[in-house]
Amino acid sequence: MAQPVITLDNVTKMIAGRLILNNISFVVEQGDIFGYLGPNGAGKTTTIRVILGLFPPNSGKVSVLGKSVERDDAREKVGFVLEADGLYDNMTAYENLDYYCQIYGMPSVMKSKRIDEMLELVGLSDRAEDKVSSYSKGMRQKLALARSMLREPDLLILDEPTAGVDPTGQIEVRQTILNSAQRGKTIFLSSHNLDEVQRTCNRIALIDQGEIKLYGELEKLRSDMGKRQITIETGIRTRQQAKLLDGVVAELEALPYVASCDREAQKLRLRLEGRSDVSEIVAILSQKNIDVEEVRKGEISLEEIYAKVTQGSE
Amino acid sequence: MMKQIIVIVKKDLKETLRTRAFYFSIAIVLFFMVMLGGVVRGQINSSIEQGLTPAEVIPVIQPLMGTLVFTLSLLVMMLFCLYISAYTLTMEKIKHSLESLLCTPLSLRQIWLGKSLAVFLPSAILGLLFAFAAMAGINQLFIAPQIGQSVTPGAAPLVATLVAAPLIIFFLVTLLIALQLIITNIRWINIAFMGLIFGVGFGISPFVRLGSASWNIVFISLAVAAILALVTMFLSRLVTKERIVLSSKG
């Protein structure tokens, strides 16, 4: 088993008498790109603040890179991009990075080389001497990312790193994250962008109303949750056939093992429960003169997982 | 530890020098200096009109110079710390730069001390600089031409100026920074600032009358500094990262 990098063990956090995190536990292992998902107000940012030692938990234990977060040196090898970038507007990009190099106690000989490397990495070399106040949201996010990686952290904590960034910028930021992961860094990525998480993360946790509702390897979760779902590709061509397909939805839903049946253009998505009989479904469709071109099992997207778990909370 | 604190101090000082408020407070101080120069000039003239010899004028002028240097240094220090501290932290909290700083391996005490020193050092240095510049200017312009020599303050006001006044300002600044760290509402911060500054001013003023420079000023000032230190120590328990982050909501 890989080394645990972040460990939350039965963490509870209350703020102003309100329960924000309710007994949450998860482990982020070395080399993980860990996606942390949840609706607004679910407790994502509070979790990040707990991990970064900003909020002490009311109960439970939190450790980062093998050290309790109560210790300031637990953050020695942790890079971060918070929801608000926290950059100094009236300083240039170079000055912003230089300030953090000094805060981290980086030797002067290494400093300027490292700053140049980071600015190059995020594509801001030509704007290094511009004040941050003149930067777009995307450029600010990239600079915050550069700041987070200034001294080769072992763990990167990213809170919505592509929020407000244009699509090209999103691809660049995502690529930077993937490159960091390839260099052996562990990444904790809190995001609303399900597509981003699906493309980059190998493990996820889903928090809702302060509780971890889902946690594990993304592929495994997709296949486990998809086991009870089938997608039927039909060969409908005419409007009349389409009407037939609409009519069959109710009939399929009446089957005792079909929990739901949704039509999406030529596709039927069925969620099954208990002992199911797919051949009976195919037979019903054939009786209605609907051609079945393909039956796929277990196809469930992260979006569907998310919707299923957080139903009714947003 | 000290190295990182100096980094914070240097960055904040640079930002302070970029603000208009800093130069505005210098203008106010210069105005004060001209006013006080006028008071001393009037005192010398009235002494000479009463027929006192230059040797007899010196004992009259010396305590006046003492209280003037002490009062001016304290006033200037308070003015600068008010303007400088009002700027640094408020902006960092609004822009959430402080939250990022709190996520670094720096301890909360390092950040607090760094921010406090960034306000205290320029306030204290400028306070002393302006006070002694005023003393030199008054000597040069009004005293030396009238009585043929310069007059310096006695030991008590000098100790009060060089030791007690900076101590008062240091603890006042740490207290102001602590309040800024944990209070959300800018209006409440401003009220607390004004309350503290006027409180310190009125606390000392009954003992600092022009021409009555004695060791009382030193003892009273040290007592005020001690009270501020105690209040700061009490308040330090309330200064937590959580409180700072939660009070940074804009």
Interface residues (C-beta under 8 A of the other chain):
Chain A: I15 R49 L52 G53 L54 F55 P56 D72 D73 R75 E76 V78 F80 L82 A84 D85 G86 L87 Y88 D89 N90 Y99 Y100 Q102 I103 Y104 G105
Chain B: K3 Q4 V7 I8 K11 E15 R18 K95 H96 S97 L98 E99 S100 L101 L102 C103 T104 P105 L106 S107 T240 K241 E242 V245 L246
